[in-house]
Amino acid sequence: MSWLVIGGSGFVGHEILGAARAAGIETRSAPAPRLRTTADTPEAVLAEARRSDVAALTGLMAGHDVVVNAAGLATPSAEDSAGLRGANALLPAVLARAAGAAGVRRLVHLSSAAVQGRTPLLDESGGVQPFSPYSRSKALGEQALALLDLGGLAVVTVRATSVQGAGRPTTAALARLARSPLASVAAPGTAASPVTSVGALADLVIAVGRHSGEVPAVVLQPWEGLSVRSVLEAAGGRPRVLPAWLCRTVVSGGFATSRLLGGRLDGHVRRVELMWFGQDQVAGWAAAEGLAPAPRVRGVLGAAALPDQR
């Protein structure tokens, strides 16, 4: 098999390249085109993608069996912009058109579980409840892909959860938070946390791309087994356990304040909510097929602890 990874120099793309090559897959990397759009519906995104010139991308993809879209802007707190929508909403549809024209067998698109927002249970349905500019841009990308019919091209969206890895600023910030007085969880602290590892995500992408049978349109990254409390403990912290009613009151107040400010605090409040309450998820396709990657996140968080505190 021959694979092409779009965005292979990025945090997730680099890990996928390494995992693919370790698995003996002939793999190339290519940068993503920089796109901009003000389209705000899936239909408008798709219409713009159909007007886009994909000749160069089609030539780049020719001869590859699998194309992985690991590009995009992974900026959960970003404000809405044409660049954000271009990278996360328009690009997937443009790549799908090019992949279909090039005769690619499968396109694996990396999305985010953030598209389902604050739902109590993440799943692999097409339903989305975005709550921020970032999650809305990712949801638009998924919805535009769902409208495409490209014949022999199978499109699979992999929804990553809260991905951590060495060198990622988000992971370093989580380790600092775990060791700070702010580290806390809502009682009893046993809620499932969506915090996962980039290594497990890369393994999932390899499994999806190589699978010989049909793969569902949406695949959710499996849970790696940590609770909200054990996440902070794995990063070297000793979180306080707060009354759940107090945490719910603070979160509700935070989102109410954010609404008054045009939603500018949504991303920050959501991170606090996830630290306290986590988010449950279905076992999903990968577990049912016996393809769930080995958990690695505990080691990732431990390695991210401050050197003088290990």
Residue pairs with C-beta under 8 A, 6 or more apart in sequence:
1 25
1 26
1 65
1 66
1 209
1 210
2 25
2 26
2 27
2 28
2 63
2 64
2 65
2 66
3 20
3 25
3 26
3 27
3 28
3 64
3 65
3 66
3 67
3 68
3 209
4 27
4 28
4 29
4 30
4 60
4 61
4 64
4 66
4 67
4 68
5 13
5 16
5 17
5 20
5 27
5 28
5 29
5 30
5 67
5 68
5 70
6 13
6 29
6 30
6 31
6 32
6 67
6 68
6 69
6 70
6 71
6 95
7 13
7 31
7 32
7 69
7 70
7 71
7 72
8 14
8 16
8 17
8 28
8 29
8 30
8 70
9 29
9 31
10 70
10 71
10 74
11 74
11 165
11 167
11 168
11 198
12 70
12 74
12 110
12 160
12 163
12 198
12 201
12 202
13 29
13 68
13 70
13 71
15 165
15 198
15 199
15 201
15 202
16 68
16 70
16 202
16 205
16 206
17 27
17 29
18 202
19 199
19 202
19 203
19 205
19 206
20 27
20 206
20 209
21 27
23 206
23 210
25 206
25 209
25 210
28 64
30 60
31 71
32 69
32 71
32 72
32 87
32 91
32 95
33 57
33 91
33 94
34 83
34 86
34 87
35 52
35 86
35 87
35 90
35 91
35 94
36 82
36 83
36 85
36 86
36 90
37 45
37 48
37 82
37 85
37 86
37 89
37 90
38 82
38 85
39 45
39 47
39 48
39 85
39 89
39 90
39 140
40 85
40 140
41 140
42 140
42 143
42 144
42 146
42 147
43 147
45 85
45 89
45 90
45 93
45 140
45 141
45 143
45 144
46 93
46 144
46 147
46 148
48 90
48 93
49 90
49 93
49 94
49 96
49 97
49 144
50 97
52 90
52 94
52 97
54 94
54 97
54 98
54 101
57 94
57 95
57 98
57 102
58 98
58 101
58 102
59 102
60 98
60 102
61 67
61 98
61 99
61 102
61 104
62 102
62 103
63 102
64 102
64 104
65 104
65 105
65 106
66 104
66 105
66 106
66 107
66 108
66 209
66 210
67 95
67 99
67 104
67 106
67 107
67 108
68 107
68 108
68 110
68 205
68 209
69 91
69 92
69 95
69 107
69 108
69 109
69 110
70 110
70 205
71 87
71 91
72 87
72 88
72 91
72 110
72 138
72 141
73 83
73 84
73 87
73 88
73 134
73 137
74 112
75 84
75 134
76 114
76 132
76 134
76 135
76 267
76 270
76 271
77 132
77 134
77 267
77 268
78 84
78 133
78 134
79 133
79 264
80 133
80 136
80 137
81 133
84 133
84 134
84 137
85 137
85 140
87 137
88 134
88 137
88 138
88 140
88 141
89 137
89 138
89 140
89 141
89 144
90 141
90 144
91 141
92 109
92 141
92 142
92 144
92 145
93 141
93 144
93 145
93 148
95 107
95 109
96 107
96 109
96 145
96 148
96 150
96 153
96 155
97 148
97 150
99 107
99 150
99 153
100 148
100 150
100 151
100 152
100 153
103 152
104 153
105 152
105 153
105 154
106 153
106 154
106 155
106 156
106 208
106 209
106 215
107 153
107 154
107 155
107 156
108 156
108 158
108 205
108 208
108 209
109 141
109 142
109 145
109 155
109 156
109 157
109 158
110 158
110 160
110 205
111 138
111 141
111 142
111 157
111 158
111 159
111 160
112 134
112 135
112 138
112 159
112 160
113 122
113 159
113 160
113 161
113 162
113 194
113 220
113 221
113 279
113 281
114 130
114 131
114 132
114 134
114 135
114 138
115 128
115 129
115 130
115 135
115 138
115 139
115 142
115 159
116 122
116 123
116 127
116 128
116 129
116 159
117 128
117 129
117 130
117 131
117 135
118 129
118 131
118 270
118 273
119 129
119 279
120 279
120 280
121 279
121 280
121 281
121 282
122 159
122 161
122 194
122 220
122 279
122 280
122 281
122 282
123 220
123 281
123 282
123 284
124 159
124 216
124 218
124 219
124 220
124 282
124 284
124 285
125 218
126 142
126 143
126 146
126 217
126 218
128 139
128 142
128 143
130 136
130 138
130 139
131 263
131 266
131 270
132 263
132 266
132 267
132 270
133 263
134 267
142 157
142 218
145 155
145 157
146 217
148 155
154 214
154 215
155 217
156 208
156 215
156 216
156 217
156 218
156 219
157 217
157 218
157 219
158 201
158 204
158 205
158 208
158 219
158 220
158 221
159 218
159 219
159 220
159 221
160 196
160 201
160 221
161 194
161 195
161 196
161 220
161 221
161 223
161 281
162 193
162 194
162 195
162 196
162 274
163 196
163 197
163 198
163 201
163 221
164 170
164 171
164 174
164 195
164 196
164 197
164 198
164 297
164 300
164 301
164 304
165 171
165 197
165 198
165 199
165 300
166 300
166 303
166 304
168 198
171 300
171 301
171 304
172 304
174 195
174 231
174 235
174 301
174 304
175 235
175 236
175 301
175 304
175 305
175 306
176 306
177 183
177 232
177 235
177 237
177 275
178 231
178 232
178 233
178 235
178 236
178 237
178 239
178 301
178 305
179 235
179 236
179 237
179 305
179 306
179 309
180 237
183 232
183 237
183 238
183 239
183 240
184 239
184 240
184 241
184 242
184 275
184 276
185 191
185 228
185 229
185 232
185 239
185 240
185 241
185 242
185 275
185 276
186 228
186 241
186 242
186 243
186 244
186 247
186 248
186 276
186 277
187 241
187 242
187 243
187 244
188 241
189 227
189 228
189 229
189 239
189 241
190 227
190 228
190 229
191 227
191 228
191 277
191 278
191 279
191 280
192 223
192 226
192 227
192 228
192 278
192 279
192 280
192 281
193 226
193 227
193 228
193 230
193 231
193 274
193 278
193 279
194 223
194 274
194 278
194 279
194 281
195 224
195 226
195 231
195 297
195 301
196 221
196 222
196 223
196 224
196 297
197 224
197 295
197 296
197 297
197 299
197 300
198 300
199 293
199 296
199 300
200 221
200 222
200 224
200 293
200 294
200 295
200 296
200 297
201 221
201 293
203 293
203 294
204 219
204 221
204 222
204 286
204 291
204 292
204 293
207 286
207 291
207 293
208 215
208 219
208 286
211 289
211 291
215 285
216 285
219 284
219 285
219 286
220 281
220 282
220 284
220 285
220 286
221 286
222 283
222 284
222 286
222 287
222 292
222 293
223 281
223 283
224 295
224 296
224 297
224 298
225 295
226 234
226 297
226 298
227 278
228 274
228 275
228 276
228 277
228 278
229 239
229 241
230 298
231 297
231 301
232 238
232 239
232 275
233 239
234 297
234 298
234 301
234 302
235 301
235 302
235 304
235 305
236 302
236 305
236 306
236 309
236 310
242 276
247 276
247 277
250 272
251 269
251 272
251 273
251 276
251 277
254 265
254 268
254 269
254 272
255 265
255 266
255 269
257 265
258 264
258 265
258 266
258 269
285 291
286 292
286 293
302 310
